[in-house]
Every structure is written in structure tokens, then in C-alpha cells.
Amino acid sequence: MFKKRWLEREKLKAVHDDDLEEFLSSIGVLEQIRKGCHRCNICDTPITIENLGAVYPEGDKINFLCERLSCLTEINLSKENVNE
């Protein structure tokens, strides 16, 4: 049986590496990232331009994930459980 996420269309927004700094600047966090002010929401690793895996909003807050597959998978699974 298909999970609900496969039955409904989801919007996925992506940013190419070439446009990453412009995107981060547009949401007002580029300098904070460069200064090491943000950490992965899962493993607490400092976020850099090189290891940024995902950016997502939660309420009024912007959250960041590092590029580790385990962190990206964990947030995906937790978001799936909320939507079921």
C-alpha cells in the first residue's frame, strides 16, 4: 500500500549550489551562517555554507540541517509522521 505522501502532491523547493548564497541572503541569514551562528537542528553540528543540507521554516523560526544523511532522514521521517 502507498503511504499518504505518495497519494498527494507535495511541493519541494530546491536551490542550486550556485544560488545558495543569494538564497540565504534573501532570507537574512547569510552572514549568520558565515559567522557560525546556526547549528543543525538534529545533531547540533555548526552549519556552514559547505555542510548545509536543508533549510525549513517552523512557525516563525528558520531551522537548518547539516548534510548528514541521518539528519536529513530523521527530519523527513518526523515530518511524515506529523502528516499521517
C-alpha positions in Angstrom: 0.0 0.0 0.0 1.2 3.5 -0.8 1.9 5.9 2.0 -0.2 9.1 2.1 2.7 11.2 0.8 2.7 9.3 -2.5 -1.0 9.9 -3.0 -0.9 13.7 -2.6 1.2 16.1 -4.5 4.0 17.7 -2.4 5.8 21.0 -3.1 9.5 20.7 -3.0 11.6 23.8 -3.3 15.3 23.5 -4.1 18.2 25.9 -4.5 21.2 25.1 -6.7 24.6 25.4 -5.2 25.3 28.4 -7.5 22.4 30.3 -5.9 22.7 29.2 -2.3 24.4 32.4 -1.0 21.8 34.5 -2.8 19.0 32.5 -1.3 20.5 32.7 2.2 21.0 36.4 1.8 17.3 36.8 0.7 16.1 35.2 4.0 18.6 37.2 6.0 20.8 34.5 7.3 23.9 34.5 5.1 26.2 36.5 7.4 24.9 34.5 10.4 25.8 31.2 8.6 29.3 32.6 7.7 29.8 33.5 11.4 28.8 30.0 12.6 25.7 31.2 14.5 23.4 28.3 13.4 23.6 24.7 14.2 21.9 21.5 12.8 18.5 21.1 14.4 19.2 17.3 14.8 22.9 16.8 15.7 23.9 20.3 16.8 26.8 20.5 14.2 27.7 24.1 13.3 26.2 24.9 9.9 28.5 26.3 7.2 27.9 27.0 3.5 29.8 23.8 2.8 27.7 21.4 5.0 24.2 23.0 4.7 21.8 20.2 3.9 18.4 21.8 4.3 16.6 24.9 5.4 13.0 24.8 6.6 10.5 27.0 8.4 8.8 26.0 11.6 6.4 28.7 12.9 8.4 32.0 12.9 11.7 30.2 13.1 14.1 29.1 10.3 15.7 25.8 11.0 18.8 24.3 9.5 20.1 20.7 8.9 23.6 19.6 8.1 24.2 17.4 5.1 24.4 14.1 7.1 22.0 11.6 5.6 21.0 10.6 9.1 19.8 14.2 9.9 18.0 14.6 6.6 16.3 11.2 7.0 15.3 11.9 10.6 13.5 15.2 9.8 11.9 13.6 6.8 10.5 10.8 8.9 9.3 13.2 11.7 7.5 15.3 9.1 5.9 12.2 7.6 4.6 11.2 11.0 3.0 14.6 11.5 1.2 14.4 8.2 -0.2 10.9 8.7 
